[in-house]
Amino acid sequence: MFCKLKSRFALRGYKDAPYAIADLSTGSSQCLSPITFQAFSFCDGFTDLDNSSYVLPIHKKIVEKLLERHSPIIALCKQGDKVLPQQKYKYFNNQRIETAHWSITGKCNYKCRHCFLSAPESKFGELSTSECLRVIDELADCGINQVSITGGEPLVRCDFLKLLDAFKKNNVIVVQIYTNGALVNDKLLDELEGRGMKPSFSISYDGIGWHDWMRGIKGAEKMAFALLTFYIQEIFA
């Protein structure tokens, strides 16, 4: 009997979690017991689970139970039907961190009264494109598979789409974008969809009659409310 990990899963290890499995489609990861991890490691398309001297009865039992339950993680396969290179075990010499929260700019198109970044004056500025690309590579090198993006207002960056491409190249999932909503439009949604990205949007809204005052921009409330209404309709459609 030969089995393999399904293509969305990969074996990973970290300083504080040497035995883990990552879902490359969502960026989430899960710690495993050493025995379960070993069982998954034999699901490589080459190891004969019936005859290999390395496979213990407990390993085979774990695999058989997963197959009986139609596990989304493994599947029967033909001998030699190997896993992809990115699915093989990779150890990261750092603690397991599932999600990074990253402010990609200190700039903003609003003038919020409560802004601790003084975003309209760009008090803290932003990293250059090359510096951001380096950070994205470093996130991937640490085994971080998810990122939430904030600012300032993250969508004011003229290289935002280039950063999305770098995340995609490194298999880092953009799970959430914090935004005031002013720059969320059909073009942006089409760009995200074209890259297979489906982040959730966290849109600021301070309440009826107060939003424009708080945000310092006339019409901000109308725009935010329209977006919030749209997303509620999409959720319950």
N, C-alpha and C positions, 0 to 999 in steps of 0.2 A: 504494500500500500504506500502510495506517495501522495504527499500533500504540499500545499504552498500557501503562504500568506497572500491574501487578496491584495491587489495593487495599491490600495489606499493606505495600507498599514506598513509600519517600519519598526524595527527593533532599535531601541535607544538605551543609553545609560548615562548617568550623571553621578557626581560625587556623593550626593545624598540619596540617590535612587539608581543603583547600578543596573537594575532590571526593570525595564519599562517598554511600553509599546506606544507608538504615536499614530494618530489618525491624520494622514497628510491632507485629507480633504477638508478637515475642520481646524487643524492645528492643535487639537487637544491631545493629551497624553495620559497614560495610566500606569501606575506602579504595579509590578507583578511579583509573585513569589518566585524564588529561584527555580523551583520545580516546573512551574507553569512557563516561565521564561525559556527553560531548556526545551520544553515540549514545543513551543513556538519556533525555537531555533532549528528544530529538526524538520519543520515545514518549509523546506527549501527546494523541493522538486527533485532532489538527488538522494536524500536519505530514505532507505527502505525501512519503513516503520515496523515491518513484520520480521525483518531479518538482521537489521544492524545491531551489532554488539553494544553500541553506544546508547541505544534506546531501551530504557527500562520499562517494565510493565506499567508503572505509574504514568510515564510519559504517554504511552500508547492509550491508556485509559482516558487521560485528559483530552487527547485529540479525538478519540471516538465519541466522547460525550459532547464535545463541541460540534462535531459533524451531525450527531443525532438531533441536536437542538437547532440545526441550520444556522450555525454561527456566521455572522457577517465577516469574521476575521480570517478564516481559513477555508480551503476547498480541496477536494480531491483533484489530482492532476496526473498527467502522464510522466513517466520518468524522464528527467532532463528538462522539464518545463520550469526553468529557473526563475527565481524572483528577480526583480529589477535591482540595479546597483544601489539606488537610494533606499531600498528596503532592508539592506543588510545592516547588521549591528554597527552602531557608531557610538563611541563614548565621548562625552563632553566633560572636560576637566573643570566643571563648575556646578553649582547647585541647580536643581531642576526649577526653571522658571517658565511657566506656561505662557504668560502674556506680559508684554511690555507696554507701558502707557507712555507715549512719546509726544511732547510738544514740538512740532516741526517748525514753528515760527512764533515770534513774539509780535508779529504784525497783525492788524485787524482792520476791517472796513467799518466797524462800529465804534461808538464812543461810550461804552458802558460805564456808569457811575461807580460801579463796585470793582472795576478791573484792577487786580493787584499787579498786572504786568505793564500797566500804562501802555497798552497795545497801540492806541492810535499814534502815539509818539515813537513807537517801535523801540522802547527803552532797552529791550533785550535782543532786538534784531533777530537774525536767524542764521543757521549754518548755510554754507554754500551748497550747491548741488553735489559737488564732488565729496564734500564732507558728509552729506546725508547718505550718499551711496556707500561710503565707507562704513557708516553706522549700520546700515541695513545688512551689509556683509558680516559685520561683527555680531549682530543679532542672530543671524543664521549660524555663525560659527559657535555660538553658545547654545545652540539647539532650541532657541526660542521660535516657536512656530506661529504665534499669534501676536498681533499688535493692535492697539487702539490708538487713534490719532487725534490730537487736539492742537490748540494754539494758545494764544491768539486765535485767529480764524485760519484753520489749515488750508482752506480752499483758495486763499489769496495767493498762494505760491504759484508762480508761473510754470514751475517744473513739477507740479503735482502729479501729472500723468506719468512723467518719467520716473517718479518715485514709486508709483503703483507698479510700473513694469519691473522695477528692481525688486520689489516685494515678491511679485509673481515668479520671477526668475529664481529667487532664493527659497521658494515654497514657504514664504511667510504670509499667513492669512490675515488680511485686514478685516478685523471683526467688528470694529465700531469707529465712526467718525463723529467727533463732537463739533458742532457747527451752529452758527446763528441762523443758518438756513437761507441767507440771502443769495448765495451762489449755487444752491442746489436746483438744478434745472434738468430738462430732458437730455441735453447734450451730455451732462455729467453722468446721468443714469445710464445712457447708452454706452459711454466709455467704460463704465464699470461692468455692465452686462457683457460687453465685447471681450472683456478680460476674464469672464467667469467669476467676477467678484460680487458678493452680496452682503456688504457690511450693513449693520444697522446704523441709523442716524440718531444721535442724541441732540435734539433741537431745543435751544433755550426758549422758554416762554414764561413771562413774569406775571401774566394775568390780564384780564380785560381792563382797559383803561390805564394800565400802568406800564405796559411793555415799551411803548415809544419813549416815555420819560426815562425809564431805567436804561434803555439801550442808546439813547441819545440820537436816534435816527427816526425821522418822520416816516411813517408807513411800515415800520418794522413789525408792528403788531399784526397788521393785516396780512403781511407776507408769512409770518410764522404761523398764524392761525390757519391760513390756507394750506400750508404744508402739513401741519398736524392733522387737519381734517382729511387730507389726501391719504396719509399713511394709515389712519384709522379705517378708512374705507377699504384700503388695500388689504389690511389684516383680516377684516370681517367679510370681504367679498366672497 
